[in-house]
């Protein structure tokens, strides 16, 4: 079994586009049956990944910047 993963958006007519490059790479015919698995990202997971606390930790070791003060100010306003 061959596997390919790619990201796409649902078209207005409800179809999921399959890039031609992938179709030709897998040598898919127009009438060929394929298995489709849909995975929808959780928006909360995205927010957690880019939290201000994480950014503060990443930028903490950089000298001569105002990143920690900016992030502290932002955290106080939230």
C-alpha positions as CSV (number, residue, x, y, z in Angstrom):
1,X,0.0,0.0,0.0
2,X,1.3,3.4,-0.9
3,X,0.7,6.4,1.4
4,X,0.8,10.1,0.7
5,X,-0.1,12.9,3.1
6,X,-0.9,16.5,2.1
7,X,-2.9,19.4,3.4
8,X,-5.8,20.9,1.5
9,X,-9.1,22.8,2.0
10,X,-12.6,21.8,1.2
11,X,-13.8,23.5,-2.0
12,X,-17.1,25.4,-2.1
13,X,-18.8,22.4,-3.9
14,X,-17.7,20.0,-1.1
15,X,-14.9,18.3,-3.0
16,X,-11.4,17.6,-1.7
17,X,-8.8,18.4,-4.4
18,X,-6.1,15.9,-5.1
19,X,-3.0,17.6,-6.5
20,X,-2.0,16.4,-10.0
21,X,1.5,15.8,-8.9
22,X,0.4,13.2,-6.3
23,X,-2.1,11.6,-8.8
24,X,0.6,11.1,-11.4
25,X,3.2,10.0,-8.8
26,X,0.8,7.3,-7.6
27,X,-0.3,6.5,-11.1
28,X,-4.0,6.8,-10.2
29,X,-6.7,6.3,-12.8
30,X,-9.9,8.3,-12.9
31,X,-12.1,5.3,-11.9
32,X,-9.7,3.9,-9.3
33,X,-10.9,3.4,-5.7
34,X,-8.8,5.0,-3.0
35,X,-9.1,5.2,0.8
36,X,-9.4,8.7,2.3
37,X,-8.9,9.5,6.0
38,X,-9.9,13.0,7.1
39,X,-8.1,14.5,10.1
40,X,-9.3,18.0,11.3
41,X,-6.7,19.9,13.4
42,X,-8.0,21.0,16.8
43,X,-7.7,24.8,17.1
44,X,-7.0,24.6,20.8
45,X,-3.9,22.5,20.1
46,X,-2.6,25.3,17.8
47,X,-3.0,27.9,20.5
48,X,-1.2,25.9,23.1
49,X,1.8,25.3,20.8
50,X,2.4,29.1,20.4
51,X,1.7,30.3,24.0
52,X,3.3,33.4,25.3
53,X,5.0,31.3,28.1
54,X,6.7,29.1,25.5
55,X,7.9,32.1,23.5
56,X,9.1,33.7,26.7
57,X,11.1,30.6,27.5
58,X,12.6,30.5,24.0
59,X,13.6,34.1,23.9
60,X,14.8,34.3,27.5
61,X,18.5,33.6,26.7
62,X,18.8,36.4,24.1
63,X,20.7,39.4,25.5
64,X,19.7,43.0,24.7
65,X,16.1,42.5,23.6
66,X,12.8,43.6,25.0
67,X,11.0,40.4,24.2
68,X,10.5,39.4,27.9
69,X,9.1,42.9,28.7
70,X,6.8,42.8,25.7
71,X,5.5,39.4,26.6
72,X,5.1,40.2,30.3
73,X,3.1,43.3,29.3
74,X,1.0,41.2,26.9
75,X,0.3,38.6,29.6
76,X,-0.8,41.3,32.0
77,X,-3.4,42.6,29.5
78,X,-4.9,39.1,28.9
